[in-house]
Amino acid sequence: MRPEKTLIVSDIREKLQASPYLLVVDFTGMKVPHFENLRIRLADAGARMSVVRNTFLRIAATELQMPELSDSLAGQTAMVTGETDICAEAKVLKTFAAEFKKPTVRAGVLENAALSAAQVAELADLPSKDVLRAKLLGLLQTPASQFVRILNEPAASLARVLKAKGDALAGAE
C-alpha cells in the first residue's frame, strides 16, 4: 500500500480506537449544506462524522479486530465516532433523517459488538445517559425518603395532637 494510503488508514484506526462506538452512515444524495449542518449537530452532541473510503474503513476495522462490516460498506460512506453517549448521536442522526430523508444508518459497532440499523434506531429512542442516571438516582432515593417520612410521622402526629389540645384549651378560656 502506498504511504499516503497507509497514513489515511492509520488516521481512521486512531479515530476508531478513541471511540467506544462506530456508526456507519450512507450519505448518498446529500447536499453539502445539509452535510455540514449534520456535522455541526453531531459536534454539538460530542461526535464527529468523517467521510471514508470503504476499503480504508474495512482495513482499519480488520486491524482492530472489530466485527465484520463488509455488508455495510458500499456506496458513499461516512463514519460517526465520538467519546460520549451513542444514544445522543443516534438520536441526532434519526431526527436529521426524519427532516431531510437522508442519511441512512447502515450499521454500528458498540463496545466491539455489531449493531444492525434497527438496533441503532432503538438506541436513538432511549433517553440520554444523564436522564437514565437521574431516574436511577430517584429510584434509589425513594425508599430512603419514605423511611425518613415513616420515622418522622409519630413525632409529627404528637405535635398535631398537642397543637389541637392547646387550641382547644385556648378556645375554652
C-alpha positions as CSV (number, residue, x, y, z in Angstrom):
1,M,0.0,0.0,0.0
2,R,1.2,3.5,-0.8
3,P,2.5,5.6,2.1
4,E,-0.3,8.2,1.8
5,K,-2.9,5.4,1.9
6,T,-1.2,3.9,5.0
7,L,-1.4,7.3,6.6
8,I,-5.2,7.5,5.9
9,V,-5.8,4.0,7.3
10,S,-3.7,4.9,10.4
11,D,-5.8,8.0,10.9
12,I,-9.1,6.0,10.7
13,R,-7.7,3.4,13.1
14,E,-6.8,6.1,15.6
15,K,-10.4,7.5,15.4
16,L,-11.8,4.1,15.9
17,Q,-9.5,3.3,18.9
18,A,-10.5,6.6,20.6
19,S,-14.2,5.9,20.3
20,P,-16.3,3.3,22.1
21,Y,-18.7,3.1,19.1
22,L,-18.8,3.5,15.4
23,L,-21.9,4.3,13.2
24,V,-21.7,3.6,9.5
25,V,-23.8,6.1,7.6
26,D,-24.8,6.2,3.9
27,F,-24.9,9.9,2.8
28,T,-25.7,9.3,-0.9
29,G,-27.6,12.2,-2.4
30,M,-26.9,14.7,0.5
31,K,-26.2,18.2,-0.4
32,V,-23.1,19.9,1.1
33,P,-25.1,22.4,3.3
34,H,-27.1,19.5,4.7
35,F,-24.0,17.5,5.3
36,E,-22.3,20.5,7.1
37,N,-25.5,21.0,9.2
38,L,-25.4,17.4,10.2
39,R,-21.7,17.6,11.2
40,I,-22.5,20.7,13.4
41,R,-25.4,18.9,15.1
42,L,-23.2,15.8,15.7
43,A,-20.3,18.0,17.0
44,D,-22.8,19.6,19.5
45,A,-23.6,16.1,20.7
46,G,-19.9,15.2,21.1
47,A,-19.4,13.2,17.9
48,R,-17.6,13.7,14.6
49,M,-18.5,12.5,11.1
50,S,-15.8,11.6,8.6
51,V,-16.2,10.6,5.0
52,V,-14.2,7.5,4.4
53,R,-13.4,5.1,1.6
54,N,-15.0,1.7,2.2
55,T,-11.7,-0.1,1.7
56,F,-9.8,2.0,4.2
57,L,-12.5,1.6,6.8
58,R,-12.6,-2.2,6.2
59,I,-8.8,-2.4,6.6
60,A,-8.8,-0.3,9.8
61,A,-11.7,-2.3,11.3
62,T,-10.0,-5.6,10.5
63,E,-6.7,-4.4,12.1
64,L,-8.6,-3.6,15.2
65,Q,-10.4,-6.9,15.2
66,M,-13.8,-5.2,15.0
67,P,-16.9,-7.2,13.9
68,E,-17.3,-7.7,10.1
69,L,-18.7,-4.7,8.4
70,S,-18.3,-5.7,4.8
71,D,-22.0,-6.0,4.1
72,S,-22.5,-2.4,5.3
73,L,-19.6,-0.9,3.3
74,A,-20.9,0.0,-0.1
75,G,-21.6,3.3,-1.8
76,Q,-20.8,6.7,-0.2
77,T,-19.9,6.0,3.4
78,A,-19.3,8.2,6.4
79,M,-18.3,7.1,9.9
80,V,-19.5,8.7,13.1
81,T,-17.3,8.3,16.1
82,G,-17.2,10.1,19.5
83,E,-16.2,9.8,23.1
84,T,-19.7,10.3,24.7
85,D,-23.0,8.6,24.5
86,I,-24.0,6.7,21.4
87,C,-27.7,7.3,22.1
88,A,-27.4,11.0,21.7
89,E,-25.6,10.6,18.3
90,A,-28.1,8.1,17.1
91,K,-30.9,10.4,18.1
92,V,-29.2,13.3,16.1
93,L,-29.0,11.0,13.0
94,K,-32.6,9.8,13.4
95,T,-34.1,13.3,13.7
96,F,-31.9,14.7,10.9
97,A,-33.0,11.8,8.6
98,A,-36.7,12.5,9.6
99,E,-36.2,16.1,8.5
100,F,-34.3,15.6,5.3
101,K,-34.8,11.9,4.4
102,K,-31.1,11.4,4.5
103,P,-28.6,10.0,5.7
104,T,-29.4,6.4,6.5
105,V,-27.6,4.4,9.2
106,R,-26.3,1.1,7.8
107,A,-24.8,-0.5,10.8
108,G,-22.9,0.2,14.0
109,V,-20.4,-1.2,16.5
110,L,-20.7,-0.6,20.2
111,E,-18.0,-2.0,22.6
112,N,-16.8,-4.3,19.8
113,A,-20.3,-5.8,19.2
114,A,-22.1,-5.4,15.9
115,L,-25.3,-3.4,15.7
116,S,-27.9,-3.5,12.9
117,A,-29.6,-0.4,11.6
118,A,-32.7,-1.4,13.6
119,Q,-30.7,-1.7,16.8
120,V,-29.2,1.8,16.3
121,A,-32.7,3.2,15.8
122,E,-33.7,1.6,19.1
123,L,-30.7,3.3,20.8
124,A,-31.9,6.6,19.4
125,D,-35.2,6.1,21.2
126,L,-33.6,5.6,24.6
127,P,-33.2,8.6,26.9
128,S,-29.7,10.1,27.3
129,K,-27.3,8.8,29.8
130,D,-27.9,11.7,32.1
131,V,-31.7,11.2,32.1
132,L,-31.2,7.5,32.9
133,R,-28.8,8.3,35.7
134,A,-31.3,10.8,37.2
135,K,-34.1,8.2,37.0
136,L,-31.8,5.6,38.7
137,L,-30.9,8.1,41.5
138,G,-34.6,8.9,42.0
139,L,-35.4,5.2,42.3
140,L,-32.5,4.7,44.8
141,Q,-33.6,7.7,46.9
142,T,-37.3,6.8,47.1
143,P,-37.0,4.0,49.8
144,A,-34.8,6.2,51.9
145,S,-37.1,9.2,51.7
146,Q,-40.1,7.0,52.5
147,F,-38.2,5.6,55.5
148,V,-37.4,9.1,56.8
149,R,-41.1,10.1,56.5
150,I,-42.2,7.0,58.4
151,L,-39.7,7.8,61.2
152,N,-40.9,11.4,61.4
153,E,-44.6,10.5,61.4
154,P,-45.0,9.7,65.1
155,A,-43.4,12.9,66.2
156,A,-45.5,14.9,63.7
157,S,-48.6,13.2,64.9
158,L,-47.7,14.0,68.5
159,A,-47.1,17.7,67.5
160,R,-50.5,17.9,65.8
161,V,-52.3,16.4,68.9
162,L,-50.5,18.8,71.2
163,K,-51.4,21.8,69.0
164,A,-55.0,20.7,68.8
165,K,-55.1,20.3,72.6
166,G,-53.5,23.7,73.0
167,D,-56.1,25.3,70.6
168,A,-58.9,23.6,72.5
169,L,-57.7,24.9,75.8
170,A,-57.2,28.4,74.4
171,G,-60.8,28.3,73.0
172,A,-62.3,27.2,76.3
173,E,-61.0,30.2,78.2
